[in-house]
Amino acid sequence: MIKLDDAYDENNIFAKILRGEMPNITLYEDDKTLAFMDIMPQAVGHCLVIPKEPAVTFLDLSEDGAAAVMATAKKVAAAVVQAMDAPGFMMAQLNSSAAGQTVPHYHMHILPRHDGLELEFHARKPENMAVLNETAEKIRAHL
Ligand code: 5GP
């Protein structure tokens, strides 16, 4: 259960990714943010942007961290749209379990959208690593 007043858990999965303790398919990285493939994508090309600073929800993010996440999200979303030839895209982020957040490190979802193509269920089905790597390569080509 993730609550709005939770302290940051240094052992959450995204903190481990940031420390290089978990395998990860990186799309983009700078001094304040990391963008990578979601391993249980709701659409082909679903990826996440996280701040490097410890923050559980949007309310915990510094102004600077929030600005950095948005700047990276803008770059990555443009690349996802081009790589997936998407006529639309969705950006979403959930704050606390009450809102559906499952990983307690702030993250922005970027999902390409196509007319008539429904999203897969949230955080339900892990995708094959080879498929994720292939999609990541297509996105990186536009970054
Ligand atoms: P939330 O529910 O917190 O908004 O979203 C968490 C997202 O992280 C989900 O879309 C889920 O598929 C993804 N996710 C969960 N565990 C991992 C992981 O170990 N690696 C990556 N790359 N994504 C993960």
Backbone and ligand atoms as CSV (ligand in chain L), in Angstrom:
chain,resi,resn,atom,element,x,y,z
A,1,MET,N,N,0.847,-1.209,0.000
A,1,MET,CA,C,0.000,0.000,0.000
A,1,MET,C,C,0.878,1.253,0.000
A,2,ILE,N,N,0.731,2.094,-0.997
A,2,ILE,CA,C,1.510,3.339,-1.060
A,2,ILE,C,C,0.603,4.480,-0.608
A,3,LYS,N,N,1.045,5.203,0.436
A,3,LYS,CA,C,0.217,6.313,0.935
A,3,LYS,C,C,0.901,7.644,0.640
A,4,LEU,N,N,0.103,8.703,0.575
A,4,LEU,CA,C,0.648,10.017,0.214
A,4,LEU,C,C,1.737,10.492,1.170
A,5,ASP,N,N,1.673,10.048,2.447
A,5,ASP,CA,C,2.686,10.529,3.402
A,5,ASP,C,C,3.785,9.498,3.663
A,6,ASP,N,N,3.908,8.496,2.783
A,6,ASP,CA,C,4.948,7.473,2.962
A,6,ASP,C,C,6.352,8.065,2.835
A,7,ALA,N,N,7.269,7.539,3.650
A,7,ALA,CA,C,8.687,7.880,3.487
A,7,ALA,C,C,9.198,7.125,2.264
A,8,TYR,N,N,10.240,7.640,1.649
A,8,TYR,CA,C,10.814,7.005,0.463
A,8,TYR,C,C,11.489,5.691,0.844
A,9,ASP,N,N,11.191,4.625,0.104
A,9,ASP,CA,C,11.796,3.306,0.335
A,9,ASP,C,C,12.992,3.138,-0.612
A,10,GLU,N,N,14.192,3.158,-0.058
A,10,GLU,CA,C,15.421,3.083,-0.874
A,10,GLU,C,C,15.531,1.755,-1.636
A,11,ASN,N,N,14.708,0.767,-1.255
A,11,ASN,CA,C,14.793,-0.541,-1.912
A,11,ASN,C,C,13.681,-0.798,-2.917
A,12,ASN,N,N,12.958,0.260,-3.303
A,12,ASN,CA,C,11.931,0.035,-4.334
A,12,ASN,C,C,12.628,-0.273,-5.653
A,13,ILE,N,N,11.872,-0.893,-6.556
A,13,ILE,CA,C,12.451,-1.430,-7.788
A,13,ILE,C,C,13.118,-0.349,-8.666
A,14,PHE,N,N,12.563,0.860,-8.694
A,14,PHE,CA,C,13.155,1.902,-9.542
A,14,PHE,C,C,14.425,2.481,-8.898
A,15,ALA,N,N,14.481,2.482,-7.565
A,15,ALA,CA,C,15.718,2.904,-6.884
A,15,ALA,C,C,16.824,1.907,-7.229
A,16,LYS,N,N,16.470,0.626,-7.289
A,16,LYS,CA,C,17.455,-0.411,-7.641
A,16,LYS,C,C,17.913,-0.246,-9.094
A,17,ILE,N,N,16.971,0.096,-9.965
A,17,ILE,CA,C,17.338,0.348,-11.372
A,17,ILE,C,C,18.304,1.532,-11.429
A,18,LEU,N,N,18.010,2.592,-10.692
A,18,LEU,CA,C,18.887,3.784,-10.694
A,18,LEU,C,C,20.284,3.449,-10.182
A,19,ARG,N,N,20.383,2.497,-9.243
A,19,ARG,CA,C,21.698,2.118,-8.696
A,19,ARG,C,C,22.374,1.050,-9.552
A,20,GLY,N,N,21.705,0.623,-10.627
A,20,GLY,CA,C,22.289,-0.394,-11.502
A,20,GLY,C,C,22.228,-1.785,-10.907
A,21,GLU,N,N,21.310,-1.999,-9.956
A,21,GLU,CA,C,21.213,-3.310,-9.303
A,21,GLU,C,C,20.176,-4.222,-9.962
A,22,MET,N,N,19.435,-3.655,-10.931
A,22,MET,CA,C,18.395,-4.417,-11.632
A,22,MET,C,C,18.604,-4.238,-13.124
A,23,PRO,N,N,18.363,-5.285,-13.922
A,23,PRO,CA,C,18.461,-5.114,-15.374
A,23,PRO,C,C,17.414,-4.108,-15.866
A,24,ASN,N,N,17.767,-3.399,-16.910
A,24,ASN,CA,C,16.904,-2.313,-17.354
A,24,ASN,C,C,17.196,-1.983,-18.811
A,25,ILE,N,N,16.161,-1.588,-19.545
A,25,ILE,CA,C,16.361,-1.185,-20.944
A,25,ILE,C,C,16.228,0.331,-21.018
A,26,THR,N,N,17.381,0.997,-20.983
A,26,THR,CA,C,17.409,2.459,-20.949
A,26,THR,C,C,17.196,3.054,-22.337
A,27,LEU,N,N,16.388,4.132,-22.365
A,27,LEU,CA,C,16.177,4.873,-23.612
A,27,LEU,C,C,16.974,6.160,-23.602
A,28,TYR,N,N,17.016,6.806,-22.438
A,28,TYR,CA,C,17.641,8.134,-22.333
A,28,TYR,C,C,18.020,8.359,-20.882
A,29,GLU,N,N,19.144,9.063,-20.685
A,29,GLU,CA,C,19.555,9.381,-19.315
A,29,GLU,C,C,20.254,10.730,-19.297
A,30,ASP,N,N,19.994,11.538,-18.276
A,30,ASP,CA,C,20.799,12.740,-18.043
A,30,ASP,C,C,21.048,12.836,-16.542
A,31,ASP,N,N,21.563,13.959,-16.079
A,31,ASP,CA,C,21.949,14.014,-14.661
A,31,ASP,C,C,20.758,13.986,-13.706
A,32,LYS,N,N,19.552,14.304,-14.195
A,32,LYS,CA,C,18.399,14.356,-13.286
A,32,LYS,C,C,17.323,13.320,-13.551
A,33,THR,N,N,17.351,12.686,-14.726
A,33,THR,CA,C,16.266,11.766,-15.091
A,33,THR,C,C,16.773,10.512,-15.811
A,34,LEU,N,N,15.899,9.502,-15.827
A,34,LEU,CA,C,16.164,8.268,-16.578
A,34,LEU,C,C,14.857,7.870,-17.267
A,35,ALA,N,N,14.955,7.478,-18.538
A,35,ALA,CA,C,13.778,6.978,-19.268
A,35,ALA,C,C,14.078,5.550,-19.705
A,36,PHE,N,N,13.116,4.648,-19.506
A,36,PHE,CA,C,13.339,3.226,-19.814
A,36,PHE,C,C,12.034,2.547,-20.183
A,37,MET,N,N,12.178,1.339,-20.768
A,37,MET,CA,C,11.001,0.583,-21.197
A,37,MET,C,C,10.254,0.022,-19.981
A,38,ASP,N,N,8.929,0.072,-20.029
A,38,ASP,CA,C,8.096,-0.593,-19.018
A,38,ASP,C,C,8.086,-2.083,-19.350
A,39,ILE,N,N,8.376,-2.953,-18.367
A,39,ILE,CA,C,8.471,-4.391,-18.688
A,39,ILE,C,C,7.103,-5.086,-18.813
A,40,MET,N,N,6.045,-4.393,-18.386
A,40,MET,CA,C,4.688,-4.952,-18.567
A,40,MET,C,C,3.868,-3.918,-19.350
A,41,PRO,N,N,4.248,-3.719,-20.624
A,41,PRO,CA,C,3.669,-2.602,-21.382
A,41,PRO,C,C,2.169,-2.735,-21.621
A,42,GLN,N,N,1.500,-1.598,-21.585
A,42,GLN,CA,C,0.061,-1.559,-21.899
A,42,GLN,C,C,-0.150,-1.260,-23.372
A,43,ALA,N,N,0.947,-0.914,-24.056
A,43,ALA,CA,C,0.933,-0.699,-25.513
A,43,ALA,C,C,2.375,-0.878,-25.968
A,44,VAL,N,N,2.578,-1.226,-27.224
A,44,VAL,CA,C,3.940,-1.353,-27.743
A,44,VAL,C,C,4.570,0.052,-27.729
A,45,GLY,N,N,5.705,0.181,-27.032
A,45,GLY,CA,C,6.350,1.486,-26.927
A,45,GLY,C,C,6.111,2.167,-25.581
A,46,HIS,N,N,5.369,1.505,-24.682
A,46,HIS,CA,C,5.107,2.058,-23.341
A,46,HIS,C,C,6.433,2.209,-22.592
A,47,CYS,N,N,6.710,3.414,-22.135
A,47,CYS,CA,C,7.943,3.634,-21.376
A,47,CYS,C,C,7.691,4.573,-20.209
A,48,LEU,N,N,8.699,4.718,-19.374
A,48,LEU,CA,C,8.577,5.474,-18.124
A,48,LEU,C,C,9.705,6.485,-18.018
A,49,VAL,N,N,9.404,7.627,-17.421
A,49,VAL,CA,C,10.435,8.628,-17.122
A,49,VAL,C,C,10.444,8.818,-15.615
A,50,ILE,N,N,11.628,8.701,-15.010
A,50,ILE,CA,C,11.715,8.886,-13.557
A,50,ILE,C,C,12.769,9.946,-13.215
A,51,PRO,N,N,12.559,10.619,-12.069
A,51,PRO,CA,C,13.594,11.528,-11.589
A,51,PRO,C,C,14.658,10.709,-10.869
A,52,LYS,N,N,15.881,11.237,-10.810
A,52,LYS,CA,C,16.911,10.535,-10.034
A,52,LYS,C,C,16.790,10.864,-8.550
A,53,GLU,N,N,16.107,11.951,-8.233
A,53,GLU,CA,C,15.929,12.286,-6.812
A,53,GLU,C,C,14.881,11.354,-6.205
A,54,PRO,N,N,15.006,11.050,-4.902
A,54,PRO,CA,C,14.027,10.181,-4.262
A,54,PRO,C,C,12.700,10.903,-4.041
A,55,ALA,N,N,11.632,10.401,-4.632
A,55,ALA,CA,C,10.305,11.004,-4.473
A,55,ALA,C,C,9.284,9.902,-4.697
A,56,VAL,N,N,8.291,9.808,-3.857
A,56,VAL,CA,C,7.252,8.782,-4.023
A,56,VAL,C,C,6.179,9.288,-4.993
A,57,THR,N,N,5.643,10.462,-4.716
A,57,THR,CA,C,4.575,11.003,-5.569
A,57,THR,C,C,4.965,12.385,-6.087
A,58,PHE,N,N,4.116,12.928,-6.897
A,58,PHE,CA,C,4.307,14.269,-7.460
A,58,PHE,C,C,4.519,15.311,-6.358
A,59,LEU,N,N,3.837,15.117,-5.223
A,59,LEU,CA,C,3.944,16.085,-4.132
A,59,LEU,C,C,5.319,16.078,-3.487
A,60,ASP,N,N,6.061,14.980,-3.648
A,60,ASP,CA,C,7.398,14.877,-3.047
A,60,ASP,C,C,8.496,15.402,-3.966
A,61,LEU,N,N,8.173,15.603,-5.231
A,61,LEU,CA,C,9.180,16.034,-6.209
A,61,LEU,C,C,9.557,17.499,-5.991
A,62,SER,N,N,10.841,17.814,-6.127
A,62,SER,CA,C,11.250,19.227,-6.096
A,62,SER,C,C,10.753,19.893,-7.390
A,63,GLU,N,N,10.692,21.213,-7.388
A,63,GLU,CA,C,10.294,21.946,-8.608
A,63,GLU,C,C,11.259,21.616,-9.743
A,64,ASP,N,N,12.525,21.566,-9.378
A,64,ASP,CA,C,13.571,21.283,-10.344
A,64,ASP,C,C,13.421,19.854,-10.903
A,65,GLY,N,N,13.128,18.909,-10.017
A,65,GLY,CA,C,12.936,17.518,-10.437
A,65,GLY,C,C,11.719,17.393,-11.346
A,66,ALA,N,N,10.645,18.099,-11.004
A,66,ALA,CA,C,9.427,18.053,-11.818
A,66,ALA,C,C,9.704,18.628,-13.213
A,67,ALA,N,N,10.452,19.729,-13.249
A,67,ALA,CA,C,10.776,20.353,-14.546
A,67,ALA,C,C,11.638,19.412,-15.385
A,68,ALA,N,N,12.577,18.740,-14.731
A,68,ALA,CA,C,13.476,17.827,-15.450
A,68,ALA,C,C,12.693,16.635,-16.013
A,69,VAL,N,N,11.753,16.107,-15.236
A,69,VAL,CA,C,10.931,14.987,-15.712
A,69,VAL,C,C,10.123,15.413,-16.941
A,70,MET,N,N,9.539,16.609,-16.881
A,70,MET,CA,C,8.729,17.072,-18.015
A,70,MET,C,C,9.588,17.284,-19.257
A,71,ALA,N,N,10.796,17.823,-19.070
A,71,ALA,CA,C,11.680,18.056,-20.216
A,71,ALA,C,C,12.056,16.725,-20.869
A,72,THR,N,N,12.365,15.724,-20.056
A,72,THR,CA,C,12.716,14.408,-20.604
A,72,THR,C,C,11.489,13.743,-21.229
A,73,ALA,N,N,10.342,13.879,-20.574
A,73,ALA,CA,C,9.109,13.289,-21.116
A,73,ALA,C,C,8.808,13.871,-22.501
A,74,LYS,N,N,9.080,15.151,-22.677
A,74,LYS,CA,C,8.807,15.795,-23.974
A,74,LYS,C,C,9.701,15.184,-25.060
A,75,LYS,N,N,10.980,15.014,-24.736
A,75,LYS,CA,C,11.921,14.405,-25.700
A,75,LYS,C,C,11.501,12.974,-26.027
A,76,VAL,N,N,11.236,12.199,-24.982
A,76,VAL,CA,C,10.959,10.777,-25.163
A,76,VAL,C,C,9.607,10.580,-25.860
A,77,ALA,N,N,8.603,11.368,-25.495
A,77,ALA,CA,C,7.281,11.229,-26.133
A,77,ALA,C,C,7.386,11.499,-27.636
A,78,ALA,N,N,8.171,12.502,-28.005
A,78,ALA,CA,C,8.333,12.810,-29.435
A,78,ALA,C,C,8.971,11.627,-30.158
A,79,ALA,N,N,9.947,10.996,-29.510
A,79,ALA,CA,C,10.618,9.843,-30.122
A,79,ALA,C,C,9.672,8.637,-30.211
A,80,VAL,N,N,8.874,8.424,-29.168
A,80,VAL,CA,C,7.926,7.297,-29.151
A,80,VAL,C,C,6.893,7.467,-30.271
A,81,VAL,N,N,6.381,8.668,-30.410
A,81,VAL,CA,C,5.375,8.949,-31.449
A,81,VAL,C,C,5.944,8.640,-32.837
A,82,GLN,N,N,7.185,9.079,-33.058
A,82,GLN,CA,C,7.799,8.835,-34.377
A,82,GLN,C,C,8.097,7.348,-34.566
A,83,ALA,N,N,8.689,6.724,-33.553
A,83,ALA,CA,C,9.100,5.326,-33.687
A,83,ALA,C,C,7.904,4.387,-33.865
A,84,MET,N,N,6.801,4.698,-33.188
A,84,MET,CA,C,5.627,3.821,-33.228
A,84,MET,C,C,4.617,4.302,-34.267
A,85,ASP,N,N,4.967,5.375,-34.985
A,85,ASP,CA,C,4.077,5.948,-35.978
A,85,ASP,C,C,2.680,6.143,-35.361
A,86,ALA,N,N,2.673,6.780,-34.190
A,86,ALA,CA,C,1.433,6.894,-33.405
A,86,ALA,C,C,0.716,8.210,-33.702
A,87,PRO,N,N,-0.576,8.148,-33.995
A,87,PRO,CA,C,-1.342,9.370,-34.211
A,87,PRO,C,C,-1.683,10.086,-32.898
A,88,GLY,N,N,-1.430,9.412,-31.775
A,88,GLY,CA,C,-1.689,10.026,-30.471
A,88,GLY,C,C,-0.833,9.376,-29.413
A,89,PHE,N,N,-0.809,9.976,-28.251
A,89,PHE,CA,C,-0.094,9.348,-27.131
A,89,PHE,C,C,-0.735,9.805,-25.834
A,90,MET,N,N,-0.445,9.036,-24.780
A,90,MET,CA,C,-1.005,9.347,-23.475
A,90,MET,C,C,0.140,9.493,-22.498
A,91,MET,N,N,0.051,10.463,-21.608
A,91,MET,CA,C,0.994,10.564,-20.498
A,91,MET,C,C,0.174,10.467,-19.228
A,92,ALA,N,N,0.645,9.657,-18.269
A,92,ALA,CA,C,-0.125,9.468,-17.045
A,92,ALA,C,C,0.813,9.188,-15.892
A,93,GLN,N,N,0.399,9.583,-14.717
A,93,GLN,CA,C,1.165,9.201,-13.533
A,93,GLN,C,C,0.207,9.128,-12.344
A,94,LEU,N,N,0.415,8.080,-11.542
A,94,LEU,CA,C,-0.514,7.751,-10.462
A,94,LEU,C,C,0.154,8.058,-9.122
A,95,ASN,N,N,-0.597,8.613,-8.207
A,95,ASN,CA,C,-0.045,9.019,-6.911
A,95,ASN,C,C,-0.774,8.323,-5.778
A,96,SER,N,N,-0.107,7.307,-5.187
A,96,SER,CA,C,-0.590,6.481,-4.060
A,96,SER,C,C,-1.388,5.276,-4.579
A,97,SER,N,N,-1.484,4.279,-3.720
A,97,SER,CA,C,-2.243,3.064,-4.065
A,97,SER,C,C,-3.692,3.399,-4.373
A,98,ALA,N,N,-4.216,4.403,-3.691
A,98,ALA,CA,C,-5.615,4.783,-3.913
A,98,ALA,C,C,-5.829,5.194,-5.372
A,99,ALA,N,N,-4.749,5.669,-6.006
A,99,ALA,CA,C,-4.833,6.081,-7.409
A,99,ALA,C,C,-4.312,5.003,-8.347
A,100,GLY,N,N,-3.848,3.873,-7.775
A,100,GLY,CA,C,-3.362,2.771,-8.617
A,100,GLY,C,C,-1.855,2.680,-8.728
A,101,GLN,N,N,-1.098,3.533,-8.013
A,101,GLN,CA,C,0.374,3.479,-8.082
A,101,GLN,C,C,0.863,2.173,-7.466
A,102,THR,N,N,1.775,1.494,-8.183
A,102,THR,CA,C,2.287,0.213,-7.668
A,102,THR,C,C,3.780,0.263,-7.338
A,103,VAL,N,N,4.525,1.218,-7.899
A,103,VAL,CA,C,5.956,1.340,-7.582
A,103,VAL,C,C,6.162,2.690,-6.886
A,104,PRO,N,N,6.719,2.666,-5.647
A,104,PRO,CA,C,6.787,3.903,-4.861
A,104,PRO,C,C,7.986,4.800,-5.168
A,105,HIS,N,N,8.251,4.998,-6.448
A,105,HIS,CA,C,9.198,6.029,-6.898
A,105,HIS,C,C,8.482,6.742,-8.033
A,106,TYR,N,N,8.361,8.054,-7.951
A,106,TYR,CA,C,7.602,8.829,-8.934
A,106,TYR,C,C,7.973,8.434,-10.371
A,107,HIS,N,N,6.982,8.276,-11.235
A,107,HIS,CA,C,7.258,7.991,-12.647
A,107,HIS,C,C,6.123,8.501,-13.526
A,108,MET,N,N,6.521,8.957,-14.705
A,108,MET,CA,C,5.564,9.388,-15.729
A,108,MET,C,C,5.498,8.291,-16.786
A,109,HIS,N,N,4.282,7.783,-17.056
A,109,HIS,CA,C,4.087,6.805,-18.129
A,109,HIS,C,C,3.940,7.549,-19.458
A,110,ILE,N,N,4.543,7.005,-20.516
A,110,ILE,CA,C,4.303,7.513,-21.876
A,110,ILE,C,C,3.815,6.333,-22.706
A,111,LEU,N,N,2.613,6.468,-23.276
A,111,LEU,CA,C,1.999,5.372,-24.031
A,111,LEU,C,C,1.541,5.856,-25.400
A,112,PRO,N,N,2.093,5.281,-26.475
A,112,PRO,CA,C,1.566,5.636,-27.798
A,112,PRO,C,C,0.142,5.101,-27.935
A,113,ARG,N,N,-0.725,5.832,-28.626
A,113,ARG,CA,C,-2.108,5.386,-28.808
A,113,ARG,C,C,-2.481,5.402,-30.289
A,114,HIS,N,N,-3.211,4.370,-30.689
A,114,HIS,CA,C,-3.710,4.257,-32.058
A,114,HIS,C,C,-5.225,4.093,-31.997
A,115,ASP,N,N,-5.917,4.681,-32.953
A,115,ASP,CA,C,-7.383,4.580,-32.986
A,115,ASP,C,C,-7.821,3.129,-32.931
A,116,GLY,N,N,-8.762,2.834,-32.039
A,116,GLY,CA,C,-9.349,1.495,-31.987
A,116,GLY,C,C,-8.493,0.458,-31.296
A,117,LEU,N,N,-7.287,0.820,-30.841
A,117,LEU,CA,C,-6.410,-0.148,-30.170
A,117,LEU,C,C,-6.482,0.089,-28.665
A,118,GLU,N,N,-7.121,-0.854,-27.965
A,118,GLU,CA,C,-7.291,-0.704,-26.510
A,118,GLU,C,C,-5.970,-0.959,-25.790
A,119,LEU,N,N,-5.803,-0.352,-24.621
A,119,LEU,CA,C,-4.611,-0.608,-23.806
A,119,LEU,C,C,-4.720,-1.971,-23.132
A,120,GLU,N,N,-3.563,-2.620,-22.934
A,120,GLU,CA,C,-3.516,-3.842,-22.129
A,120,GLU,C,C,-3.764,-3.446,-20.659
A,121,PHE,N,N,-4.002,-4.459,-19.803
A,121,PHE,CA,C,-4.191,-4.163,-18.382
A,121,PHE,C,C,-2.918,-3.573,-17.773
A,122,HIS,N,N,-3.081,-2.779,-16.744
A,122,HIS,CA,C,-1.981,-2.115,-16.037
A,122,HIS,C,C,-1.106,-3.119,-15.275
A,123,ALA,N,N,0.212,-3.095,-15.572
A,123,ALA,CA,C,1.203,-3.886,-14.830
A,123,ALA,C,C,0.797,-5.355,-14.681
A,124,ARG,N,N,0.352,-5.987,-15.760
A,124,ARG,CA,C,-0.203,-7.339,-15.673
A,124,ARG,C,C,0.680,-8.383,-16.351
A,125,LYS,N,N,1.123,-8.102,-17.609
A,125,LYS,CA,C,1.769,-9.153,-18.401
A,125,LYS,C,C,3.186,-8.744,-18.830
A,126,PRO,N,N,4.228,-9.438,-18.303
A,126,PRO,CA,C,5.590,-9.100,-18.708
A,126,PRO,C,C,5.806,-9.399,-20.194
A,127,GLU,N,N,6.481,-8.476,-20.871
A,127,GLU,CA,C,6.785,-8.664,-22.295
A,127,GLU,C,C,8.136,-9.359,-22.429
A,128,ASN,N,N,8.291,-10.086,-23.510
A,128,ASN,CA,C,9.537,-10.749,-23.862
A,128,ASN,C,C,10.659,-9.702,-24.017
A,129,MET,N,N,11.821,-9.976,-23.423
A,129,MET,CA,C,12.931,-9.016,-23.435
A,129,MET,C,C,13.411,-8.676,-24.852
A,130,ALA,N,N,13.408,-9.678,-25.732
A,130,ALA,CA,C,13.861,-9.428,-27.115
A,130,ALA,C,C,12.924,-8.427,-27.797
A,131,VAL,N,N,11.638,-8.580,-27.543
A,131,VAL,CA,C,10.644,-7.663,-28.135
A,131,VAL,C,C,10.838,-6.253,-27.569
A,132,LEU,N,N,11.045,-6.164,-26.247
A,132,LEU,CA,C,11.253,-4.843,-25.621
A,132,LEU,C,C,12.517,-4.179,-26.165
A,133,ASN,N,N,13.580,-4.981,-26.334
A,133,ASN,CA,C,14.838,-4.430,-26.860
A,133,ASN,C,C,14.670,-3.913,-28.287
A,134,GLU,N,N,13.907,-4.650,-29.072
A,134,GLU,CA,C,13.666,-4.246,-30.461
A,134,GLU,C,C,12.892,-2.916,-30.508
A,135,THR,N,N,11.878,-2.808,-29.651
A,135,THR,CA,C,11.093,-1.562,-29.596
A,135,THR,C,C,11.973,-0.412,-29.111
A,136,ALA,N,N,12.802,-0.683,-28.090
A,136,ALA,CA,C,13.686,0.360,-27.536
A,136,ALA,C,C,14.631,0.886,-28.610
A,137,GLU,N,N,15.128,-0.020,-29.425
A,137,GLU,CA,C,16.058,0.399,-30.483
A,137,GLU,C,C,15.368,1.366,-31.453
A,138,LYS,N,N,14.119,1.059,-31.769
A,138,LYS,CA,C,13.362,1.940,-32.677
A,138,LYS,C,C,13.174,3.321,-32.038
A,139,ILE,N,N,12.889,3.356,-30.739
A,139,ILE,CA,C,12.671,4.647,-30.058
A,139,ILE,C,C,13.990,5.421,-29.969
A,140,ARG,N,N,15.063,4.721,-29.598
A,140,ARG,CA,C,16.377,5.378,-29.472
A,140,ARG,C,C,16.814,6.031,-30.783
A,141,ALA,N,N,16.408,5.449,-31.890
A,141,ALA,CA,C,16.794,5.990,-33.201
A,141,ALA,C,C,16.250,7.402,-33.404
A,142,HIS,N,N,15.242,7.790,-32.605
A,142,HIS,CA,C,14.650,9.123,-32.742
A,142,HIS,C,C,15.037,10.054,-31.592
A,143,LEU,N,N,15.972,9.612,-30.756
A,143,LEU,CA,C,16.395,10.453,-29.620
A,143,LEU,C,C,17.747,11.115,-29.894
L,1,5GP,P1,P,2.422,2.448,-11.469
L,1,5GP,O1,O,1.407,1.408,-11.190
L,1,5GP,O2,O,3.250,2.639,-10.221
L,1,5GP,O3,O,1.895,3.722,-12.022
L,1,5GP,O4,O,3.360,1.899,-12.605
L,1,5GP,C1,C,4.440,1.064,-12.394
L,1,5GP,C2,C,4.881,0.587,-13.745
L,1,5GP,O5,O,6.142,-0.029,-13.592
L,1,5GP,C3,C,3.944,-0.453,-14.348
L,1,5GP,O6,O,3.531,-0.031,-15.639
L,1,5GP,C4,C,4.793,-1.726,-14.402
L,1,5GP,O7,O,4.537,-2.479,-15.550
L,1,5GP,C5,C,6.202,-1.184,-14.372
L,1,5GP,N1,N,7.173,-2.050,-13.721
L,1,5GP,C6,C,7.005,-2.788,-12.591
L,1,5GP,N2,N,8.153,-3.422,-12.269
L,1,5GP,C7,C,9.061,-3.060,-13.211
L,1,5GP,C8,C,10.435,-3.395,-13.421
L,1,5GP,O8,O,11.057,-4.154,-12.677
L,1,5GP,N3,N,11.053,-2.828,-14.503
L,1,5GP,C9,C,10.395,-1.981,-15.354
L,1,5GP,N4,N,11.100,-1.500,-16.380
L,1,5GP,N5,N,9.098,-1.668,-15.201
L,1,5GP,C10,C,8.441,-2.184,-14.135
